[in-house]
Structures are given as structure tokens and as C-alpha cells.
Amino acid sequence: MATCLHLLLPGGLQGQSAAAGNSEFALVERARLPGPNAGTVQRYQRADGATVTLFVTPLPPSLDPCVGACAERAVETLSARFAQDLVNESRLPARDKLTIAGSTIVTPPPSSWLDRGRLTALRNTQDGQIVDSYLWLFLGRETLVQVRGAEPAGSIHFATLERLVSTLVLAVPPPYDCPYGVRPDSALVTVWPMDVPVRKLPFLVASTLAAHEYHFAYRSEEAGLWRTAPRFSWPEGSALAQASEGIRPGIELVVMTAVGDDGSLVAISSRAVCQLSETSGRTDQDVMNLARKALEYTLDAILDALGYVR
């Protein structure tokens, strides 16, 4: 479909250079972007200066995971937004312009952990010449992978660019591993309203999660949003360690807070992300029990920090 889109766009292959092997591209930059949740960037360059850039960022959290129709809307919406941002930020001379030429659904490379994707073509008109650049957006496991190329526009033959994108995407490690597959479970959700505004609520949530040794896939105290990285073990002898004995489903928590003039609210969800081994001897009910205990223990700890008793 990506190739079909390209061929339907006038000024496509004719204005681009001859194909070259992916081995001609070298990694020239790898960095963590500044700011929370900004993700990482990797830049690949060919000897002639042609560049392709890859970004990996976390999807903002929701209490129930963004899958199915939600993921489809997310890919379409974010792809359009990122493409429009590139158009708005372009610094071409007044006689030149950058526009969005078209967009289509694409499938992630075979064996990739990503679920779905979209390709957008950006039309560059420079001194009367038309060349195209492209934006790929893939989504999976609440993670976004973007690939932008080529810079300068038209400097890489589309077939070469498409092969390179597949190679780069397959090399991106997943945010977590599930040897037996990803679970489709909905999350368990609890909402706790309070009739007083607790201004320190976001700080107390962040410090409580950190004190209980949760790591973060997404963290914004300012927005009152946290998603923990899936957790596979707990302190020895604890009730959660006992509940997780013999299973490693990876428990992911999402916490959201709101503080208004008349009250406050904390919402928390919990779900297991990984399937069990068929030989584990444990059941889906055991997994649900562990997810419920993780939710309850975390909520109790947050309320305890607030001086509330559930």
C-alpha cells in the first residue's frame, strides 16, 4: 500500500535518486530528548548527507489501554498532527512550500512487536520542482515509533527508504517482553473522590509510587498522569510476592489525579500485560487476583499518604 500511495503521487519516483543499499546508512546520533516523556531520537546518514530520523516516545496513558478502535484513531490522529506540525514548522522560502499530499494505512514489518501504522507523504515544492518526503508512524504496546525521511527531500529513492524503515523499526526493542504473547485484558479501575482540594496530591502520588519501587513508562506530575512499566516481582515475603509466585504476568498501573476548588480525585487502574506459560499451572483468575491486589495496595498507600483510610 505504501508503494501504491507513492506511485499515485505526481512527482514521486521521477524526482528521486537511484536506489542504494541500507548498509550505506550509518548511525550518527542517538540521544534522549530533553523533557519528560520526550523519548529518544536516532539519526541515520548516508555519505552524501541524506538523512533518516527515528523517534520512540510513550503514548500518553489512559485508564484502560488504547487498543482496537482507540489505537486506530490514535494512529490516524497523531499521524495527521505530526505531519501538520512538520508543515507548520517548515522554513522554506516564500516561493516554496510543504504540503500534505496523502496518507494511507500500512502494516508494521513482519515479526515486529508494533500493531499498526500509517504513512503520510509530504510534498515539497522547491523552485518549481516537486519532491516528496515521508512520515511513518507505528503504534504498539502504548509506544509510538516515528520515522521521518528523507532529508533533504527526494534524496533517497522510495524503495530504498521503505526497506531502510523496515530495518530500523525491527531493530527498536519493545518496551517490555512477553515470551508467551500479550494479554488482551481490560484494566481493573477504581476512582476515589475526595471532598476537599488536596494541592499536594500529584506530589504524594509520585512519591508513593517511587517509594514502592515502581518504574515509569510515562510520568507527568504537572498533568497528574503516571503509567508504570510492567512489574514482574515484589519484595520477598510481601503479600504481592506470594500472589505472584509462579507467574510473571507483568502488572501495569495507571494513575490519574484531578484537583479542583471543591475537591480532588485519584483514579487508578491495574492490568497484566503478558500471557502465562501453558505449563505454569496458574489460572487467569490468579492473574486477576494479582492485578487486583496491586491496585488495592497502591491505592491504600496513596490514601495513607493523604491521611485517608479506605
PAFI-552564 format. One record per residue: x, y, z of N, C-alpha, C in turn. Coordinates in steps of 0.2 Angstrom, whole numbers, padded with zeros to 4 digits, always signed. Layout:
% residues N
XYZXYZXYZ...
% end
This chain:
% residues 310
+0004-0006+0000+0000+0000+0000+0004+0006+0000+0010+0006+0003+0014+0012+0004+0017+0013-0003+0019+0008-0007+0021+0009-0014+0016+0012-0018+0010+0009-0018+0004+0012-0022+0003+0019-0020+0003+0021-0014+0002+0028-0012+0007+0032-0016+0014+0030-0015+0019+0034-0018+0018+0034-0026+0016+0029-0029+0015+0029-0037+0010+0034-0039+0005+0034-0034-0001+0039-0036+0000+0046-0035+0006+0048-0032+0008+0055-0030+0012+0057-0036+0010+0062-0040+0014+0065-0045+0020+0068-0042+0026+0067-0046+0032+0070-0044+0036+0065-0039+0034+0059-0039+0037+0054-0034+0043+0051-0036+0043+0045-0039+0050+0042-0040+0054+0046-0045+0051+0049-0050+0055+0053-0055+0060+0058-0052+0058+0061-0047+0062+0066-0044+0067+0064-0039+0068+0057-0038+0072+0055-0033+0078+0051-0036+0083+0050-0031+0089+0047-0034+0089+0040-0034+0094+0037-0037+0094+0030-0038+0095+0026-0031+0092+0020-0031+0092+0016-0025+0099+0014-0023+0100+0013-0016+0106+0011-0014+0105+0006-0008+0110+0002-0006+0109-0002+0000+0108+0001+0007+0104-0002+0011+0103+0000+0018+0110+0001+0022+0115-0004+0020+0121-0004+0023+0125+0003+0022+0123+0007+0018+0126+0013+0017+0124+0019+0022+0120+0017+0026+0117+0022+0031+0121+0020+0038+0123+0025+0041+0127+0024+0047+0123+0028+0053+0123+0026+0059+0120+0029+0065+0125+0035+0067+0122+0041+0066+0127+0047+0068+0124+0051+0074+0118+0049+0077+0116+0052+0083+0111+0047+0086+0112+0047+0093+0107+0043+0097+0107+0047+0103+0101+0049+0105+0100+0054+0111+0093+0053+0114+0093+0055+0121+0087+0055+0124+0085+0063+0124+0079+0064+0121+0076+0071+0120+0075+0074+0127+0076+0081+0127+0075+0084+0134+0068+0084+0135+0066+0084+0142+0060+0085+0144+0057+0078+0146+0052+0078+0150+0049+0071+0152+0045+0068+0146+0045+0062+0146+0041+0058+0141+0043+0060+0134+0048+0063+0132+0050+0066+0126+0053+0060+0122+0055+0055+0125+0058+0049+0121+0065+0050+0119+0066+0046+0114+0073+0045+0111+0073+0047+0103+0079+0049+0101+0080+0050+0094+0086+0047+0091+0085+0044+0085+0091+0041+0082+0091+0044+0075+0097+0046+0073+0098+0049+0066+0103+0045+0062+0101+0043+0056+0105+0039+0051+0107+0043+0045+0113+0042+0043+0115+0047+0037+0119+0043+0032+0118+0044+0026+0122+0042+0021+0128+0046+0019+0133+0044+0016+0139+0048+0014+0138+0054+0011+0132+0054+0007+0130+0060+0003+0126+0065+0007+0125+0064+0013+0122+0068+0018+0114+0067+0019+0111+0062+0015+0104+0060+0015+0103+0057+0022+0098+0059+0025+0097+0058+0032+0090+0055+0034+0089+0050+0038+0083+0047+0040+0083+0048+0048+0077+0050+0051+0077+0051+0058+0072+0046+0061+0073+0043+0067+0068+0039+0070+0067+0041+0077+0061+0042+0080+0059+0044+0086+0055+0038+0090+0056+0037+0096+0052+0032+0100+0050+0036+0106+0043+0037+0107+0040+0040+0113+0034+0036+0116+0033+0037+0122+0027+0034+0125+0021+0037+0123+0016+0033+0122+0009+0036+0121+0006+0038+0128+0003+0044+0129+0000+0046+0135-0005+0041+0138-0005+0040+0144-0009+0035+0147-0016+0036+0148-0020+0030+0147-0027+0031+0149-0028+0025+0153-0034+0025+0157-0035+0020+0162-0036+0013+0159-0039+0013+0154-0039+0007+0150-0035+0007+0144-0031+0002+0142-0026+0003+0137-0029+0005+0130-0025+0009+0126-0028+0011+0120-0026+0005+0115-0031+0001+0113-0031-0004+0109-0037-0004+0104-0037-0008+0099-0043-0009+0095-0044-0002+0091-0051+0000+0092-0053+0006+0088-0049+0012+0091-0048+0012+0098-0044+0018+0101-0037+0018+0097-0034+0013+0096-0027+0013+0093-0028+0015+0086-0033+0013+0082-0034+0015+0076-0035+0023+0075-0039+0026+0080-0040+0033+0080-0033+0036+0082-0030+0034+0087-0024+0037+0089-0019+0037+0083-0018+0032+0080-0013+0032+0074-0015+0037+0069-0021+0037+0067-0024+0042+0062-0023+0049+0064-0025+0051+0071-0025+0057+0073-0018+0060+0074-0014+0056+0077-0007+0058+0079-0003+0059+0072-0004+0054+0068+0000+0055+0061-0002+0061+0058-0008+0063+0058-0010+0069+0055-0008+0075+0058-0008+0075+0065-0005+0080+0069+0003+0081+0068+0006+0076+0068+0014+0076+0067+0015+0079+0060+0012+0077+0055+0013+0079+0048+0011+0087+0048+0006+0089+0051+0004+0096+0051+0009+0100+0054+0012+0097+0060+0017+0101+0064+0023+0102+0059+0025+0097+0055+0031+0097+0051+0029+0103+0045+0023+0103+0043+0021+0108+0038+0022+0115+0041+0019+0116+0047+0019+0122+0051+0026+0125+0052+0031+0120+0054+0037+0122+0056+0042+0122+0050+0040+0121+0044+0045+0121+0039+0047+0128+0037+0053+0129+0036+0056+0136+0035+0059+0137+0028+0054+0135+0023+0056+0136+0016+0055+0143+0014+0059+0145+0009+0057+0152+0006+0050+0153+0004+0048+0159+0004+0041+0161+0002+0039+0158-0004+0043+0157-0009+0041+0154-0016+0040+0147-0016+0043+0143-0010+0042+0136-0010+0037+0135-0004+0035+0128-0004+0030+0126+0001+0031+0119+0002+0028+0117+0008+0027+0110+0010+0020+0109+0012+0017+0103+0009+0010+0102+0010+0010+0094+0011+0004+0092+0014+0002+0085+0015-0001+0083+0009+0002+0078+0005+0000+0075-0001-0005+0069+0000-0004+0065+0005-0009+0060+0006-0007+0055+0011-0011+0051+0013-0009+0046+0019-0013+0040+0018-0010+0034+0021-0013+0028+0020-0011+0023+0026-0015+0018+0027-0013+0013+0032-0008+0009+0030-0003+0007+0034+0002+0002+0032+0003-0003+0038+0006-0008+0036+0007-0014+0041+0014-0014+0044+0015-0014+0050+0022-0015+0053+0025-0020+0050+0032-0020+0049+0036-0026+0047+0034-0032+0050+0034-0038+0046+0033-0045+0049+0037-0046+0055+0035-0049+0060+0038-0051+0067+0039-0045+0071+0037-0039+0069+0038-0033+0073+0033-0033+0079+0035-0030+0085+0030-0030+0091+0025-0025+0090+0026-0020+0085+0021-0015+0084+0014-0018+0081+0009-0014+0082+0002-0017+0080+0000-0014+0073+0001-0008+0072-0002-0004+0066+0002+0002+0065+0001+0005+0059+0005+0010+0056+0001+0014+0051+0004+0020+0050+0002+0024+0044+0007+0028+0041+0007+0029+0034+0012+0033+0031+0009+0039+0028+0012+0044+0029+0010+0051+0026+0015+0054+0021+0013+0056+0015+0018+0059+0011+0017+0066+0011+0023+0070+0011+0024+0077+0012+0027+0079+0005+0023+0084+0002+0025+0086-0005+0029+0093-0004+0035+0093-0006+0040+0098-0006+0040+0101-0013+0038+0108-0014+0039+0111-0020+0044+0117-0019+0050+0116-0023+0056+0120-0022+0058+0122-0029+0058+0129-0030+0060+0132-0036+0056+0128-0042+0050+0127-0041+0046+0124-0047+0047+0116-0047+0051+0113-0043+0052+0106-0043+0049+0103-0038+0046+0097-0039+0042+0093-0034+0046+0087-0032+0047+0087-0025+0050+0081-0022+0046+0079-0016+0046+0073-0014+0042+0071-0008+0047+0068-0002+0044+0069+0004+0047+0066+0010+0041+0062+0013+0043+0058+0018+0038+0054+0021+0038+0054+0029+0033+0052+0032+0032+0051+0039+0029+0045+0040+0032+0040+0043+0029+0034+0045+0028+0034+0053+0022+0032+0055+0020+0032+0062+0017+0025+0064+0021+0021+0069+0019+0015+0071+0017+0015+0078+0012+0011+0080+0010+0011+0087+0009+0003+0089+0012+0002+0096+0011-0004+0099+0014-0004+0106+0010-0008+0110+0012-0008+0117+0013-0001+0120+0008+0003+0118+0007+0010+0121+0014+0014+0120+0017+0013+0114+0023+0016+0112+0022+0018+0105+0025+0024+0103+0025+0027+0096+0032+0027+0093+0032+0024+0087+0038+0024+0083+0037+0028+0077+0041+0034+0076+0040+0038+0070+0047+0038+0066+0046+0037+0060+0052+0038+0055+0051+0043+0050+0055+0048+0050+0055+0053+0045+0060+0053+0040+0059+0054+0034+0064+0054+0029+0061+0056+0022+0065+0058+0017+0072+0059+0018+0073+0066+0019+0079+0068+0022+0081+0075+0022+0088+0075+0018+0089+0079+0013+0084+0083+0010+0079+0079+0006+0073+0082+0005+0068+0078+0002+0070+0076-0005+0068+0070-0006+0069+0067-0013+0076+0064-0013+0080+0064-0008+0087+0062-0009+0088+0055-0008+0083+0051-0006+0083+0044-0006+0077+0041-0010+0079+0036-0014+0074+0033-0018+0069+0029-0013+0062+0030-0015+0057+0027-0011+0058+0020-0009+0060+0016-0013+0060+0009-0012+0066+0008-0007+0071+0011-0008+0077+0011-0003+0075+0013+0004+0071+0019+0004+0069+0022+0010+0064+0017+0014+0060+0014+0010+0055+0009+0013+0058+0003+0016+0064+0000+0013+0067-0005+0016+0071-0003+0022+0074+0003+0022+0078+0006+0027+0073+0006+0033+0067+0009+0032+0062+0010+0038+0061+0003+0041+0059-0002+0037+0058-0009+0040+0064-0011+0044+0070-0010+0042+0076-0012+0045+0076-0009+0052+0075-0002+0052+0076+0002+0058+0070+0000+0063+0064-0001+0061+0059-0002+0065+0060-0009+0068+0062-0014+0065+0063-0020+0068+0068-0020+0073+0073-0015+0073+0078-0015+0077+0076-0011+0084+0070-0008+0084+0068-0005+0090+0066-0010+0095+0069-0010+0101+0067-0015+0106+0060-0013+0109+0056-0018+0111+0049-0017+0114+0050-0014+0121+0045-0010+0123+0046-0008+0130+0045-0013+0135+0043-0019+0134+0043-0024+0138+0042-0031+0134+0045-0036+0137+0045-0043+0133+0039-0047+0136+0036-0051+0132+0031-0056+0134+0032-0062+0130+0036-0067+0133+0038-0073+0129+0032-0077+0126+0026-0076+0130+0021-0081+0128+0015-0076+0125+0016-0070+0123+0011-0066+0120+0009-0061+0125+0005-0056+0122+0002-0050+0126-0005-0052+0127-0007-0050+0134-0014-0051+0136-0018-0046+0133-0025-0048+0132-0029-0043+0129-0034-0040+0135-0032-0041+0141-0036-0040+0147-0038-0032+0147-0044-0031+0149-0046-0024+0151-0043-0023+0158-0042-0016+0159-0040-0015+0166-0045-0015+0171-0043-0016+0178-0047-0015+0183-0046-0008+0185-0052-0004+0187-0052+0003+0188-0055+0005+0194-0052+0009+0198-0055+0012+0204-0054+0019+0204-0060+0023+0206-0060+0030+0206-0061+0032+0214-0057+0036+0217-0058+0038+0224-0059+0046+0224-0065+0048+0225-0066+0056+0225-0065+0058+0233-0063+0064+0233-0062+0067+0240-0065+0074+0240-0069+0076+0245-0072+0082+0245-0068+0088+0247-0062+0088+0247-0058+0093+0249-0052+0094+0243-0050+0100+0241-0044+0100+0237-0038+0099+0240-0034+0094+0238-0028+0092+0240-0023+0094+0235-0020+0100+0237-0015+0103+0232-0009+0099+0231-0007+0095+0236-0001+0091+0235-0002+0084+0233-0008+0083+0230-0010+0076+0228-0005+0073+0223-0004+0077+0217+0001+0074+0212+0008+0072+0215+0010+0077+0219+0017+0075+0223+0017+0069+0227+0011+0068+0231+0011+0062+0235+0010+0056+0231+0006+0056+0225+0006+0050+0221+0013+0048+0218+0016+0053+0216+0023+0052+0213+0028+0049+0218+0028+0052+0224+0032+0050+0229+0030+0043+0232+0024+0041+0232+0022+0035+0234+0023+0029+0229+0022+0031+0223+0024+0026+0218+0032+0024+0218+0036+0030+0218+0043+0029+0219+0045+0025+0225+0042+0027+0230+0044+0023+0237+0042+0016+0236+0037+0014+0232+0036+0007+0232+0039+0004+0226+0044+0007+0223+0049+0005+0218+0046+0003+0212+0041+0007+0210+0038+0007+0203+0043+0011+0199+0044+0009+0193+0047+0012+0187+0042+0015+0183+0044+0020+0179+0039+0024+0175+0040+0023+0167+0034+0021+0164+0034+0022+0157+0032+0029+0154+0028+0032+0158+0026+0039+0157+0025+0042+0164+0027+0048+0164+0027+0052+0171+0026+0059+0170+0020+0062+0172+0019+0069+0172+0016+0072+0178+0019+0074+0183+0016+0076+0189+0012+0082+0188+0014+0087+0183+0010+0093+0181+0003+0091+0179+0003+0086+0174-0003+0084+0172-0007+0079+0176-0004+0076+0181-0007+0071+0186-0008+0065+0182-0003+0062+0178-0003+0056+0174+0003+0052+0175+0002+0046+0177+0008+0041+0178+0006+0034+0174+0010+0031+0171+0010+0024+0169+0016+0021+0171+0015+0015+0175+0021+0012+0177+0024+0007+0172+0030+0006+0171+0032+0000+0167+0030-0007+0170+0028-0012+0166+0026-0018+0169+0030-0021+0175+0027-0023+0180+0031-0025+0186+0031-0033+0186+0036-0036+0187+0036-0043+0187+0038-0046+0194+0040-0042+0199+0042-0045+0205+0041-0040+0211+0040-0042+0217+0039-0038+0223+0043-0041+0228+0044-0036+0234+0049-0038+0239+0047-0045+0242+0052-0049+0243+0051-0056+0246+0047-0056+0253+0042-0060+0253+0038-0061+0259+0032-0056+0259+0031-0052+0254+0026-0047+0254+0020-0051+0251+0014-0048+0253+0008-0052+0250+0008-0052+0242+0010-0047+0239+0011-0047+0232+0016-0052+0229+0021-0053+0233+0026-0058+0231+0023-0065+0231+0019-0066+0236+0015-0073+0237+0010-0073+0232+0006-0068+0230+0001-0069+0225+0004-0070+0218+0011-0067+0217+0014-0068+0210+0018-0074+0210+0018-0078+0215+0023-0084+0215+0021-0089+0209+0026-0090+0205+0025-0095+0199+0022-0092+0193+0021-0085+0193+0018-0082+0187+0022-0075+0187+0023-0073+0181+0026-0066+0179+0022-0063+0174+0016-0061+0175+0012-0058+0170+0013-0050+0169+0017-0047+0173+0019-0040+0172+0013-0036+0173+0013-0032+0179+0007-0028+0181+0009-0021+0180+0004-0018+0176+0005-0011+0174+0000-0007+0177+0002-0001+0181-0003+0003+0184-0003+0010+0180-0009+0013+0180-0010+0019+0178-0014+0023+0183-0011+0029+0185-0014+0033+0190-0015+0040+0187-0021+0043+0188-0023+0050+0186-0026+0053+0192-0024+0060+0192-0027+0064+0198-0030+0070+0195-0034+0073+0199-0038+0080+0197-0039+0083+0204-0037+0090+0204-0038+0094+0210-0042+0100+0208-0048+0101+0211-0052+0107+0209-0053+0111+0215-0057+0116+0215-0058+0121+0220-0063+0117+0226-0067+0112+0223-0071+0109+0228-0070+0102+0230-0064+0099+0227-0062+0093+0229-0057+0090+0225-0055+0084+0226-0050+0080+0222-0052+0073+0220-0048+0070+0216-0050+0064+0214-0043+0060+0212-0043+0054+0214-0037+0050+0211-0041+0043+0208-0038+0042+0202-0041+0036+0199-0035+0031+0197-0036+0025+0198-0030+0020+0197-0033+0014+0193-0029+0012+0189-0031+0005+0185-0025+0001+0185-0026-0006+0185-0021-0011+0185-0023-0016+0180-0018-0019+0177-0019-0024+0172-0012-0028+0171-0013-0034+0169-0007-0039+0167-0006-0038+0160+0000-0038+0158+0001-0036+0151+0004-0043+0147+0006-0048+0151+0009-0054+0147+0004-0060+0149+0004-0064+0144+0001-0071+0144+0005-0076+0148+0002-0080+0152+0006-0085+0156+0008-0091+0151+0013-0094+0153+0015-0101+0150+0010-0106+0151+0009-0110+0146+0004-0115+0147+0005-0120+0152+0012-0121+0154+0014-0125+0159+0015-0122+0166+0012-0116+0167+0013-0113+0173+0009-0116+0179+0004-0119+0177-0001-0122+0182-0005-0116+0186-0005-0110+0183-0009-0105+0186-0014-0103+0181-0019-0100+0184-0025-0098+0180-0026-0090+0179-0030-0089+0174-0032-0082+0173-0034-0078+0179-0038-0082+0184-0040-0079+0190-0035-0078+0194-0029-0081+0194-0023-0080+0198-0020-0073+0196-0020-0072+0189-0018-0066+0187-0022-0060+0189-0029-0061+0188-0033-0055+0190-0033-0054+0197-0032-0059+0201-0031-0058+0209-0024-0054+0210-0019-0055+0206-0013-0051+0207-0014-0044+0205-0017-0043+0199-0019-0036+0197-0023-0032+0202-0028-0036+0205-0032-0033+0210-0028-0031+0216-0024-0035+0219-0020-0034+0225-0015-0028+0223-0012-0028+0217-0008-0022+0216-0011-0016+0216-0017-0016+0213-0021-0009+0213-0023-0007+0220-0026-0012+0224-0028-0011+0231-0022-0008+0236-0016-0012+0235-0011-0010+0239-0008-0003+0237-0008-0001+0231-0006+0005+0229-0011+0011+0231-0017+0009+0230-0022+0014+0232-0022+0016+0239-0021+0010+0243-0021+0011+0251-0015+0015+0252-0009+0014+0249-0003+0018+0251-0004+0025+0249-0007+0027+0243-0008+0034+0242-0013+0037+0247-0018+0034+0248-0023+0036+0253-0020+0037+0260-0016+0032+0262-0012+0033+0268-0008+0039+0268-0004+0041+0263+0000+0047+0262-0005+0053+0263-0011+0053+0261-0016+0058+0261-0019+0059+0268-0018+0053+0272-0022+0053+0279-0029+0051+0278-0030+0047+0273-0037+0044+0272-0036+0037+0274-0042+0034+0276-0042+0027+0277-0048+0024+0273-0046+0019+0268-0051+0016+0264-0056+0011+0267
% end
